[in-house]
Amino acid sequence: MSPARWLITLLSFAVMAGASAWVVLPHWPNDGMPWLAWPVHAVALASVTAELMTRAFKIQASARACGIPLRFATALRVCLAGDFAAAITPARSGAEPARFLVLAESGTGAAERVLVLFLELFLEMWSLVLVCGALAIAFQGRGASTVGLLALVGGYSTVVLTAGAAGWVLSRRHARGPTPRWAARFGVTAGGWRAVQRLLRGLRNAVQALRHAHPGFMALALGGSVLHVLGKVATLPLLVFLAAPEFPVTMDTLAPLVLWPLALFYGGVVVPAPGGGGFIEGAFAATLKDAIPSAVFVASLLWWRFYTFYLYVIVGGVAAGDAVMRALRSKHK
């Protein structure tokens, strides 16, 4: 990354810190630092570990389903590299180049790398559709916000899947040959269209490989993907209910603690600033201030952000930092 991009990243993280301070200071507990008991941290760490393991398992199982040998350790490094690069780049744009480089360094072929990353996104979207459908049934009648939040995340998944389907249709006709007239009308040059065609050919090959994938391994991969999404949204309820044992565990109290983090995780993708630039912290306060007991609100926000963002940055930087930086340098040359 260039010095200017590093400056933008550092400024974004500074804004995040400022947003956190602005949110938590009015609610700062009178008895000192917002610490949590060690069993709460142990459970949160277990949740993070389970989320990472199931996500890596999803990548490995989907690769095996298509006949691609991939070690679990490599799949785990793919996850961590993507998390670290996503955190320090605008709109998480560095995630895929970093994952691609880790796969390349493992000896995975170019076409196989595209297929692995396509399967990762494909399973992520379908697992989101399944999870949102299950949550819609579980939290039925818990307010209009429930429908809206699930529609937001489910709609995001549907748009991505629809875009993939449209790309596959295009790949059947336009993967080779000159620039079509309709594309030229939108200002697509011959060089730009060749780049699009490379993507279309990669998508077509991925769909063809998916047709012949082993159904058992794909089912296991989808199960791992669903568990990974559930692990993402489990952290905040665990922190809140364990830190405030007197807070009743009901469907009404659970709904916002599950649905709003889900919306923040996937809605935050559209924020261009690295790490969200304070958007996540501000949205957390606006949506969950009345859903979390005031005594543990500050601790819940700070530790939830740590276990769902900062910890991934730290672990990802240690595990795959060199690969990420090489990927980002090559991307911006």
Beta strands, then each sheet from edge to edge (+ up, - down):
end
